[in-house]
């Protein structure tokens, strides 16, 4: 058996190859992150026979390893990607020295690979990677959009402080339309009948004449400052907000089309929509890597902490390691699950009646959800509430 340790970096990768007997096949060498470098690596790997006995490992380093992973998959080589924390702990157990170089890391990876169960990356991982990239980009843009919403609110506090409370402190389509087309309290106060017709159409009849008159009255008597500086700021912020909103809508359409095509069994659970199902599918990836729901819980960082030493023993809160995107999505699913799924609603109220706080009850709900997802995906069956205990 041949163990290949690769230390990934942006412009080059360091490699080391050793046999299961500890014999060094190739001492540490570097390859460039380009076509020539990959060809050099392939020639070295092809010299190892048989191909099935070649085990390749490297740390999870974000997007830097993507091209190499695609190259290895195309060349029909399996590989294993792992959490850098595991290698760090392995290195500390081997030596107290603090010396660290890329060459040393490649040696450590190869030797660590010899001590663990080899779990190769699934074939055709690119589809999952694409979905993960899209969902994480959407999450980033949503946060930026929220940032500009706060900035817009700050400006409105100067020019028309009564505006946002009038819309229940929410930026609805009607509210954004008003700010975009009128932009100041003075312009809103001078709206006419044609303005109302447009607002009624955008709100699908929800914006009544009484609301229209009340908003004009508020605009006319506002205590806000009508200054060109604030108008300029508001227009710029609105432009950025709308651009981000359009990008988010576009990403959501792509994500939904991808997840519908994949059609994971998680989608059959009432209360879980396409976007949430896409995050769960993308972050967990190949579920064959998990042997139990407990491992899935640990991957999301939702397992409770535990400490025992001598006579001291106590539990703790969530460890909050692993995928923060996955953890955030799973916890936020609690409300829709309670609203649209009788099974989970009853389980939540059972925990609340036991004296659990809302957050603790939600954590129990997530554990139950993960057990359900594990069963559905492993067995390839749709959700059936009658089979739940």
C-alpha positions as CSV (number, residue, x, y, z in Angstrom):
1,X,0.0,0.0,0.0
2,X,1.3,3.5,-0.9
3,X,0.4,6.5,1.2
4,X,0.6,9.9,-0.6
5,X,0.5,13.0,1.6
6,X,-0.1,16.3,-0.2
7,X,0.2,19.7,1.5
8,X,-2.1,22.1,-0.4
9,X,-1.2,25.8,-0.9
10,X,-2.2,28.5,-3.4
11,X,0.7,28.3,-5.9
12,X,2.3,24.9,-5.2
13,X,1.7,21.5,-3.5
14,X,4.2,19.5,-1.5
15,X,4.1,15.7,-1.8
16,X,5.5,12.8,0.1
17,X,5.0,9.0,-0.6
18,X,5.7,6.2,1.9
19,X,4.7,2.5,1.9
20,X,2.8,0.7,4.7
21,X,6.1,-0.7,5.9
22,X,7.5,2.8,6.4
23,X,9.8,2.7,3.3
24,X,10.1,6.2,1.7
25,X,9.2,5.9,-2.0
26,X,9.5,9.6,-2.8
27,X,11.0,12.1,-0.4
28,X,9.2,15.5,-0.2
29,X,9.0,17.3,-3.5
30,X,7.0,20.2,-4.8
31,X,4.7,20.6,-7.8
32,X,3.4,23.8,-9.2
33,X,-0.4,24.4,-9.2
34,X,-0.5,24.3,-13.0
35,X,-0.7,21.8,-15.9
36,X,3.0,20.9,-15.8
37,X,2.9,20.3,-12.1
38,X,-0.2,18.1,-12.3
39,X,1.4,16.1,-15.1
40,X,4.5,15.6,-13.0
41,X,2.4,14.3,-10.1
42,X,0.5,12.0,-12.4
43,X,3.7,10.5,-13.8
44,X,4.8,9.7,-10.2
45,X,1.5,8.2,-9.2
46,X,1.4,6.1,-12.4
47,X,4.7,4.6,-11.3
48,X,3.0,3.1,-8.3
49,X,1.4,-0.2,-9.0
50,X,-1.4,-1.2,-8.7
51,X,-3.4,2.0,-8.8
52,X,-5.9,0.6,-6.3
53,X,-3.2,0.5,-3.6
54,X,-2.5,4.2,-3.9
55,X,-4.1,6.2,-1.0
56,X,-3.9,10.0,-1.3
57,X,-4.7,12.5,1.5
58,X,-4.7,16.2,2.0
59,X,-6.2,18.8,4.3
60,X,-9.5,20.6,3.6
61,X,-8.2,24.0,2.4
62,X,-11.3,25.6,0.8
63,X,-11.1,26.2,-2.9
64,X,-7.3,25.7,-3.3
65,X,-7.6,21.9,-3.7
66,X,-10.6,21.9,-6.1
67,X,-8.6,21.7,-9.4
68,X,-6.4,19.0,-7.9
69,X,-9.4,17.0,-6.8
70,X,-11.0,17.2,-10.3
71,X,-7.7,16.2,-11.8
72,X,-7.3,13.2,-9.6
73,X,-10.9,12.1,-10.2
74,X,-10.4,12.3,-13.9
75,X,-7.2,10.2,-13.6
76,X,-9.2,7.6,-11.7
77,X,-7.3,8.1,-8.4
78,X,-9.2,8.1,-5.1
79,X,-8.3,10.6,-2.4
80,X,-9.3,11.6,1.2
81,X,-9.8,15.1,2.5
82,X,-9.8,15.7,6.2
83,X,-10.1,18.4,8.8
84,X,-6.8,20.2,9.5
85,X,-7.5,20.1,13.3
86,X,-7.0,16.3,13.1
87,X,-3.5,16.7,11.6
88,X,-2.6,19.3,14.2
89,X,-3.5,17.1,17.1
90,X,-1.6,14.2,15.4
91,X,1.5,16.3,15.0
92,X,1.3,17.4,18.7
93,X,1.1,13.7,19.7
94,X,4.3,12.9,17.7
95,X,6.6,15.7,18.8
96,X,6.8,18.7,21.1
97,X,8.8,20.7,18.5
98,X,7.2,23.7,16.9
99,X,8.9,23.4,13.6
100,X,6.5,23.6,10.7
101,X,7.1,23.6,6.9
102,X,5.1,22.5,3.9
103,X,7.5,19.6,3.4
104,X,7.1,18.5,7.0
105,X,3.3,18.8,6.7
106,X,3.2,16.5,3.7
107,X,5.2,13.9,5.6
108,X,2.8,14.2,8.6
109,X,-0.2,13.8,6.3
110,X,1.2,10.6,4.7
111,X,2.0,9.1,8.1
112,X,-1.4,10.2,9.6
113,X,-3.1,8.6,6.6
114,X,-1.5,5.3,7.6
115,X,-3.2,5.4,11.1
116,X,-6.9,6.0,10.1
117,X,-9.6,4.3,8.1
118,X,-9.3,5.4,4.5
119,X,-12.6,7.1,3.4
120,X,-12.2,8.3,-0.2
121,X,-14.1,11.3,-1.5
122,X,-17.2,10.3,-3.5
123,X,-17.0,10.2,-7.3
124,X,-18.8,13.0,-9.0
125,X,-18.4,15.4,-6.0
126,X,-18.4,18.5,-8.2
127,X,-22.2,18.6,-8.3
128,X,-22.2,18.8,-4.5
129,X,-19.4,21.3,-4.5
130,X,-21.3,23.6,-6.9
131,X,-24.4,23.5,-4.7
132,X,-22.3,24.2,-1.6
133,X,-20.6,27.2,-3.4
134,X,-24.0,28.6,-4.4
135,X,-25.6,28.2,-1.0
136,X,-22.6,29.8,0.8
137,X,-22.5,32.7,-1.7
138,X,-26.2,33.3,-1.2
139,X,-25.7,33.3,2.6
140,X,-22.9,35.9,2.1
141,X,-25.0,38.1,-0.1
142,X,-28.0,37.9,2.2
143,X,-25.8,39.2,5.0
144,X,-24.6,42.1,2.8
145,X,-28.2,42.8,1.9
146,X,-29.1,43.0,5.6
147,X,-26.2,45.3,6.1
148,X,-27.6,47.8,3.6
149,X,-31.0,47.5,5.0
150,X,-29.6,48.7,8.3
151,X,-27.8,51.6,6.5
152,X,-31.1,52.6,4.8
153,X,-32.8,52.6,8.1
154,X,-30.2,54.9,9.5
155,X,-30.7,57.4,6.7
156,X,-34.5,57.2,7.1
157,X,-34.1,58.1,10.8
158,X,-32.8,61.4,9.5
159,X,-35.1,62.1,6.6
160,X,-38.4,60.4,7.4
161,X,-38.3,58.6,10.8
162,X,-42.0,57.7,10.7
163,X,-41.6,55.7,7.4
164,X,-40.4,52.3,8.6
165,X,-42.6,52.1,11.7
166,X,-45.6,52.7,9.3
167,X,-44.6,49.5,7.5
168,X,-44.1,47.6,10.8
169,X,-40.4,48.0,10.6
170,X,-40.1,45.9,7.5
171,X,-38.9,46.7,4.0
172,X,-41.7,45.3,1.9
173,X,-41.9,45.6,-1.9
174,X,-44.3,48.5,-1.5
175,X,-41.9,50.3,0.9
176,X,-38.9,49.7,-1.4
177,X,-40.9,51.0,-4.4
178,X,-41.8,54.2,-2.5
179,X,-38.2,54.9,-1.5
180,X,-37.0,54.1,-5.0
181,X,-39.5,56.2,-6.9
182,X,-40.1,59.1,-4.4
183,X,-37.1,59.1,-2.1
184,X,-38.1,61.9,0.2
185,X,-40.9,62.8,2.6
186,X,-41.8,65.8,0.5
187,X,-42.3,63.7,-2.7
188,X,-44.4,61.2,-0.8
189,X,-46.6,63.9,0.7
190,X,-47.3,65.1,-2.9
191,X,-48.4,61.7,-4.3
192,X,-51.6,61.7,-6.4
193,X,-54.2,59.2,-7.5
194,X,-52.0,57.6,-10.1
195,X,-49.4,57.0,-7.4
196,X,-52.0,55.1,-5.4
197,X,-53.0,52.9,-8.3
198,X,-49.3,51.8,-8.7
199,X,-49.0,51.1,-5.0
200,X,-52.2,49.1,-4.9
201,X,-51.0,47.1,-7.9
202,X,-47.6,46.3,-6.3
203,X,-49.1,45.4,-3.0
204,X,-51.8,43.2,-4.7
205,X,-54.6,45.3,-3.2
206,X,-53.2,45.2,0.4
207,X,-52.2,48.9,0.4
208,X,-55.6,50.5,1.1
209,X,-56.7,54.1,0.4
210,X,-56.7,54.7,4.2
211,X,-53.1,53.7,4.4
212,X,-52.2,55.9,1.5
213,X,-53.8,58.9,3.1
214,X,-52.2,58.2,6.4
215,X,-48.7,57.9,4.8
216,X,-49.1,61.2,3.0
217,X,-50.2,62.8,6.3
218,X,-47.1,61.4,8.1
219,X,-44.8,62.6,5.3
220,X,-46.4,66.1,5.3
221,X,-45.8,66.5,9.1
222,X,-42.5,64.6,9.4
223,X,-39.9,65.8,11.8
224,X,-37.2,64.5,9.4
225,X,-34.6,66.7,7.7
226,X,-35.0,67.2,4.0
227,X,-31.4,67.6,2.9
228,X,-29.7,66.8,-0.4
229,X,-26.9,64.9,1.4
230,X,-29.3,62.3,2.9
231,X,-31.2,62.0,-0.4
232,X,-27.9,61.1,-2.2
233,X,-27.0,58.6,0.5
234,X,-30.5,57.0,0.3
235,X,-30.3,56.6,-3.5
236,X,-26.9,55.0,-3.4
237,X,-27.8,52.6,-0.7
238,X,-31.1,51.7,-2.4
239,X,-29.2,50.9,-5.6
240,X,-26.8,48.6,-3.8
241,X,-29.6,46.9,-1.9
242,X,-31.6,46.3,-5.1
243,X,-28.6,44.9,-6.9
244,X,-27.9,42.5,-4.0
245,X,-31.6,41.5,-3.9
246,X,-31.6,40.7,-7.6
247,X,-28.4,38.6,-7.2
248,X,-30.0,36.7,-4.3
249,X,-33.1,36.0,-6.3
250,X,-31.0,34.7,-9.2
251,X,-28.9,32.4,-6.9
252,X,-32.0,31.1,-5.3
253,X,-33.4,30.1,-8.7
254,X,-30.2,28.2,-9.6
255,X,-30.2,26.5,-6.2
256,X,-33.8,25.5,-6.4
257,X,-33.4,24.0,-9.9
258,X,-30.3,22.0,-8.8
259,X,-31.9,20.6,-5.6
260,X,-35.1,19.7,-7.4
261,X,-33.1,17.8,-10.0
262,X,-31.2,15.9,-7.2
263,X,-34.5,15.4,-5.3
264,X,-33.1,14.4,-1.9
265,X,-35.5,12.6,0.5
266,X,-35.1,15.5,2.9
267,X,-37.4,17.5,0.7
268,X,-40.3,15.2,1.5
269,X,-40.3,16.5,5.1
270,X,-43.0,19.1,5.6
271,X,-41.5,22.4,6.7
272,X,-38.2,22.0,4.8
273,X,-38.1,24.0,1.6
274,X,-35.7,23.8,-1.4
275,X,-33.2,26.3,0.0
276,X,-32.8,24.6,3.4
277,X,-32.7,21.1,1.7
278,X,-29.9,22.4,-0.6
279,X,-27.8,23.6,2.4
280,X,-28.3,20.2,4.2
281,X,-27.4,18.2,1.1
282,X,-24.4,20.4,0.1
283,X,-22.9,20.6,3.6
284,X,-23.3,16.9,4.5
285,X,-22.3,15.7,1.0
286,X,-22.1,11.9,0.7
287,X,-24.0,10.5,3.6
288,X,-22.3,7.1,3.2
289,X,-19.4,8.7,5.2
290,X,-21.6,8.7,8.3
291,X,-22.4,5.5,10.2
292,X,-24.9,7.0,12.6
293,X,-27.0,10.2,13.3
294,X,-24.6,11.0,16.1
295,X,-21.8,11.5,13.6
296,X,-24.0,13.8,11.5
297,X,-24.8,15.7,14.7
298,X,-21.1,16.0,15.5
299,X,-20.4,17.2,12.0
300,X,-22.7,20.1,12.4
301,X,-21.2,21.0,15.8
302,X,-24.6,20.3,17.5
303,X,-23.4,17.7,19.9
304,X,-23.3,18.6,23.7
305,X,-19.8,19.1,25.2
306,X,-18.7,16.7,28.0
307,X,-15.8,16.8,30.4
308,X,-14.7,14.1,32.9
309,X,-11.4,14.0,34.8
310,X,-11.0,12.2,38.1
311,X,-14.0,13.1,40.3
312,X,-14.9,16.0,38.1
313,X,-17.6,15.4,35.6
314,X,-20.0,17.8,33.9
315,X,-21.7,18.4,30.6
316,X,-21.7,21.6,28.5
317,X,-23.4,23.5,25.7
318,X,-23.0,22.7,22.0
319,X,-19.5,22.3,20.9
320,X,-20.2,24.5,17.8
321,X,-17.5,23.0,15.7
322,X,-18.0,21.9,12.1
323,X,-20.1,23.6,9.5
324,X,-21.6,26.9,10.8
325,X,-23.7,27.2,7.7
326,X,-25.3,23.8,8.4
327,X,-25.8,24.5,12.1
328,X,-27.4,27.8,11.4
329,X,-29.8,26.2,8.8
330,X,-30.8,23.3,11.0
331,X,-31.5,25.5,14.0
332,X,-33.6,28.0,11.9
333,X,-35.6,25.1,10.6
334,X,-37.2,24.6,14.0
335,X,-39.9,27.3,13.6
336,X,-41.2,26.0,10.2
337,X,-41.1,22.4,11.4
338,X,-43.2,23.4,14.4
339,X,-45.6,25.3,12.2
340,X,-46.1,22.8,9.4
341,X,-45.2,19.4,10.8
342,X,-47.5,17.9,13.5
343,X,-44.9,15.3,14.5
344,X,-42.2,17.8,15.3
345,X,-44.7,20.2,16.8
346,X,-45.8,17.6,19.3
347,X,-42.2,16.7,20.1
348,X,-41.3,20.4,20.7
349,X,-44.2,20.9,23.1
350,X,-43.3,17.7,24.9
351,X,-39.8,19.1,25.6
352,X,-41.2,22.4,26.6
353,X,-43.6,20.7,29.1
354,X,-40.6,19.0,30.6
355,X,-39.2,22.4,31.5
356,X,-36.8,22.9,28.7
357,X,-36.2,26.4,27.4
358,X,-37.0,27.3,23.8
359,X,-33.4,27.0,22.6
360,X,-32.9,23.7,24.4
361,X,-36.1,22.3,23.0
362,X,-35.1,23.3,19.6
363,X,-31.7,21.5,20.0
364,X,-33.7,18.3,20.8
365,X,-35.9,19.0,17.8
366,X,-32.8,19.2,15.6
367,X,-31.5,15.9,16.9
368,X,-34.7,14.2,16.0
369,X,-34.6,15.9,12.6
370,X,-31.1,14.5,11.9
371,X,-32.2,11.0,12.9
372,X,-35.1,11.3,10.4
373,X,-32.8,12.6,7.6
374,X,-30.3,9.8,8.3
375,X,-33.0,7.2,8.0
376,X,-34.7,8.7,4.9
377,X,-31.4,9.2,2.9
378,X,-29.9,5.9,3.9
379,X,-33.0,3.9,3.0
380,X,-34.1,6.0,0.1
381,X,-37.6,6.5,1.4
382,X,-40.0,9.5,1.7
383,X,-41.1,11.0,5.0
384,X,-44.0,9.1,6.6
385,X,-45.2,10.6,10.0
386,X,-46.9,7.3,10.9
387,X,-43.6,5.5,11.2
388,X,-42.1,8.0,13.7
389,X,-42.0,7.2,17.4
